[in-house]
Amino acid sequence: MLKRSVFFLFFLFFLALCFSLYNWPATVMEIRLENGPLLFSDAVPQGWSITSRIVHSLERTPVEDEYRVVGGRIWQWEERFRSNNAGLPTVEPSSGRFLSSKEWFVIRGGRNRWEFLDYRIGTPSLGRNVLVLEGYGTVAVHERLAGQRIRLQPRTHPLGKIFPVLNLFDFR
């Protein structure tokens, strides 16, 4: 009788554990074209980074924006640029830092965050957008999606209902 009770309790514990893991909330990063088709969808950990690299249209200098997915939002973590003319930042943000090195001007922090980020992609001659997705590599989106917009949006889904989607690019 005792063995049966122990087995039954273990079975209930295991069933509750499986149910909990299946329904555990997980952050999923989705990247879609403006008109809706899903390009990328996969579970990502807190602090997962996305880096956007462009060439500034007027200055013709590189600009890098680093974003992190934290708490279901996209946070602007750091912005790096080589020139501070023509619309690029020149003033230290109220809740961040402005750093200067030989290669880059850097703005770190600032508390900018969004539920989604609409990202306009340039062309090979204007913008030259590149996305770096942590763990997936670098994608020259200006070559594949020139002149289009994509939406980057973290969502929360139950862990058991997440299916990775890599429709357009092989990010790995």
URKA-V798886 format. One line per field, one symbol per residue. ss: DSSP state (H for helix, E for strand, C for the rest). Layout:
ss: ???
//
This chain:
ss: CHHHHHHHHHHHHHHHHHHHHHHCEEEEEEEEECCCCEEEEEECCCCEEEEEEEECCCCCCEEEEEEEEECCEEEEEEEEECCCCCCCCCCCCCCEEEEECCCCEEEEECCCEECEEEEECCECCCECCEEEECCCEEECHHHHCCCCEEEEEEEEEEHHHCCCEECCCCCC
//
